[in-house]
């Protein structure tokens, strides 16, 4: 059974899921950078299910060697920090350590597997609404669920072992037969809403759908993701697209990309928009709306950091 956990990154997902694991009795250590001293002094605050819970992880470290090998590593960094994985992950690995990657987009599991090995790597897509609006505090608006898949074709029970940790923490979790399929399905929401909340001037996700022209663009982007996925052998049903529109109409959510943009942080342009665009073009799938949105976000990011 997985007992010791190292959470790499103290953003919204790291705080929320790591905090849930603390409450479930796991020995959770955090590898944190900017908020390290705050977390050591104040701990973690979770707002969810109408309650506020305050808790303390077992350890808050600045370097992975301070933690050492654990049963499970949770990669909760933004993909923009993946250049650091080769330094951060190896000291956390023991002979049986598993590594679960919470990042969005395509190509991110490959980045983790290149460091830790594909046999250890489990991808995890978080269908949840959670924000970190201040240091050490995660606020969950929609609990949702997580869906996990082994990076290699045969998980040997590894994905199931990681899913059991989430279930122990009270998080709905399921294991998918195809990690690639889950990643494409998550992009159905992330591509339009993470992108348009930024390009449309800081709207929440529900506000994007209040204008017919914006809704038409959302639907066009979803269909392009669907078409690109189909070209890679992943079938996404029309009903799934409609479900994503329906659940977002009353979800006043500020996606992580918008929060990063407003804070002047780098955007995860490549895994969420760039890599899907490259794959679509390579497969001969027309994706004009995706190309347009990628160009708009690239320009916005350049202005924000310039």
N, C-alpha and C positions, 0 to 999 in steps of 0.2 A: 504494500500500500504506500502511496505517495504521502510523505509527512513533511519533508522540508522543501520549501519553495523559495526561489529567488526571483523577484520581479525587477526586470531591467527597464526602468523608466517610471516616473511618477506623474504621468499625465492622467487624463480622465479614466481611461480603461485600466491602466495599471493600478490606480488608487481604488477604483470600484471593485474589480475582480480580485485583486490582492486583498483588499479589505474584507470581502466576502469570505475568502479563504481563511483569513485570520479568525473571523467569527466562527468558522467551521472547525477550528482547532488545529489548523496547520501552523507550522513554525515558519513564518513568512519574513524574509529579509528583503529590503529594498536597496537597489543600486540606483542612487539618485545624484543629480548634479546640482542644479540651481536651487532646489528646495531642500537640500539635505539638512541644513541646520534647523530649518523650521520643522521638518518632520521629526527630527530628534527631540525637539523641545515640546512640540504640540501634538504630535501623532497625526492620525488620519480622522477626518470627519466624513461620514457617509450620510447623505440624505436620500432615503428611498422608502417606498411603501408608507409614506406619511409619517415616518419617524426619522429622527437624527441619532446616529450612533457614533460614538467617539471610541477610538481604539488605538492601540500601539502595536506596531510590528515588532518582531523579535529583535531586529537590527536595522539600522539605516547606515549604509556604507557609501563611501565615495569611490572605492576601488574594488573590483571583483575579488581580488585576493583576500580582502577582509572577510568575505563571506565563505569562499571555498566551495567545494563540490556539494551539490544538493540533489534531491530526487527529481525536481522539476524546475526548469527555467522558463519564465514567462517573458517573452519579448514584447514589451509594451512601448518601445521607442517608436517615433515616427520614422517612416522609411527614409526620410532625408538624413538620418543619422546612421544609416547602414554601413557607412565606411568605418564606423567604430566597432562593428561586430567582432572583427578578428582580434581585437584587443579585449573586449568586454566578456565574451562568452567562454573561451577556453578555461579560465580559472574556475568556472562554476561547474565544470563537467567531471563526473565520476564515471565508472564503468557502465552504470545503468541509468544515467541521467537522461531524461526526455526534455525536449525543447518545444514549447508551443508558441507559435507566432501569431500575434493578434493584429498584425498590420493589414491594411486594405490594399487592394489592387492586384496587379499581375506582376510576376517576377520576384516578389518579395520572399517567397519560400525558398526559391533558388539561392537567394543571397544568404539566408540563414543556413541552408543545407551545405553551402560551399564552405562554411566555417566549422559546423558541428557534425556534418555527415547526414546524408539523406535518411539513413535508418533511424536516427533520433528525432527527426523533424516532423512535427504535426502542425498543420495549418488550422487556424481557428478564425472564423468569421463571426463577428459580434453584431447581431441584429438587435440593437439596443439604442436608446436615446440617453446618453450620459454626457455631462459637461463638467469640466474643471474650471470654475469661474474665479477661484482664489487658491492660494497655495494649500495643498494638503486636503482640499475639500472636493468631493465628487458628488454631483447631484444627478440622480437618475430620474428621468422623466417617463421613460418607457422601459420596462424590464426586458421584454422580448426574450431572446434565446441565443444560444451559440450553436454553431454547427462546425464540426471538426472533421478533418480528413488527413490521412497519412500522406506524406510527401511521396513515399515509395508506394508502389502498387499493393504490396502486402504489408499491412501494418504490424502483423504479429501481435495484435492486441494493444499496440501502443496508443492508438487514438482512443480506444475504449478506456484505457487506464487514465488518460488525461480527462476524458469526459466524466469519469467517476468523481474526480476532484471537484469539477464544477457542480455536479449533482449534489455532492456532500455539502457544498456551499449554498445550496438552495437555488441554483441557476439551472434553468431548463437547458439541456444539452442533448444533441444527437450526433451520431457519427454518420457521415456521408460516404457512399461508395466511391465518389469521385471528388477530390479536392478541387480540381479545375472547374467542375460544374458549379460548385458553391461559390468560387471566386467570381465567375462570370455573373451569377445570379445577384451577388451583392452589388456588382457594378450597375445593375439596372437602376438602383436607387442612387448610389454614390455619384455616378457620372453626371446626371442632371442636377440633383439637388445640392451636392457639395459645390458644384461649379456655379450654378446660377445664383445661389445665395450671395456669392462673391461678385459676379459680373453685373448683377442687377442692383447693386448698391447697398448690400448688407441686409437683405430681406431674410426673414425666417422661412422655414420650409413651407409652411402653410400659405404664407404671403405670395410665394412664387406661383401658386396655383390659383390665386384670385383674379389674375388677368388672363383672358382667353388666349392671347398671343403667347404668353409665357407657358401656359399649359400645353399649347400645341407644340411648343419647342421641347418641353419635357417629354411628351409622347414620342416625338421624332427621335430624340436621343435614346430613349428606351428601345425603340424599334431597331435602331442602328446597333446597339449593344446586343440585342437579340440576334440580329443577322450575323454579326461577327462571331458570336458564340456558336451559332449553328455551323458556321464554316469550320470551326475547330472541333465539331462533333458534339457540341453541348446544346441540347434542345431546351429552350425556355418557353413555356406555354404562355399564350396571350393572357390567360387569367392571372398569371403572376404579375404581369405589367399592370393590369387593372387593380390588383390588390395593393400594389405599391402606391398608386395614385390615391386610392381610397383611404388608406391609413394615414396618408400625409396631409389630407385636407384639414384636419383639426390638430395637427402636430406643430405647435409653435416652437420649432427646434432650430438652434443655431449650430450647424454642423462644424466639425473640428476644423475643416478647411477655412471656413469663415472666421472662426476664432483665431486661427493662425494668421490669417491675412490682417485682421484688425490689430493684432499684437505685433505685426511686423516680422513674424517668423517665416522661414521658408515654407513653401507649399509642396505638398506631395504630388507634384505635376506629373512625374514620369509614371509611377505605378498605376495611378487612377485614370489618367487621360493619355499620356504619351505611349505607353506600352500597348494598350488596347488599339490605339490608332495605328501603330506600326504593324500589329498583327493583322488588322483588317486590311490595310493596304497590301501587305504581303500575300494575303489570300484573295485579293481582288474584290473585296467587299466595299461598295461605295458608302462612305460615312461622312458626308459633307457637314452635318451639324456637329459631329464630334470634332472634326478638324477645325471648324469655326470656334467652338468653345475652347479648345486647347490653345488656339492662337490668342483669344481674348484673355485667358487666364495667364498665359505666358507674358503678355504685355502688362497686365495688372501687377504680376509679381515683380517684373523688372522695374516698374515705377515705384513700387513699395520699398524695394531694396536699394533703388538708385539714389 
